[in-house]
Amino acid sequence: MNQLNHNAGGGAPSDRTGSNSHRFTLDKRNAKLAGVCSGIARYFEVDATMVRIGFVAGTLLGFGSLLIVYLIIALVAD
């Protein structure tokens, strides 16, 4: 059964069971550029190559809009 722990600073309870918190971080060890795609792959537990292919396809089909999203994630995360 899930345990709900309340944050010390207030706010919504978090769903944490033990010390493993599931949060997004850049994966610098498996990074090709900034580690955004490998971090997304690790967070969702999928293959990093599939995320990279999705980002390239989305960037080409979206006229570069995902490139801006990639840069924002690279600057904001970690």
Steps between C-alpha positions, in 0.01 A plus 500: 500500500629849421609729778416867480760728653421865554761755404649689793432830327136419436345439163365181353607166640758310304474135407831365628570155623840504666795708387461451122335815369407487134599840361635618168871574471731533205703186431848637434666155485290386201468843343560581136449875540360613835347179634137604449390201290686249715350660812151474352569138405618416849200675659247310287712179493524479120792477259689828453536438125123499459471831686777650283329382181174649627667833573662516155175405325303749710753774430485439124122471490443785745727746317751511785259548787634199694849644471383795710341260751826301513702813572259612773515158669881499474520843667237444769558138607768423759 
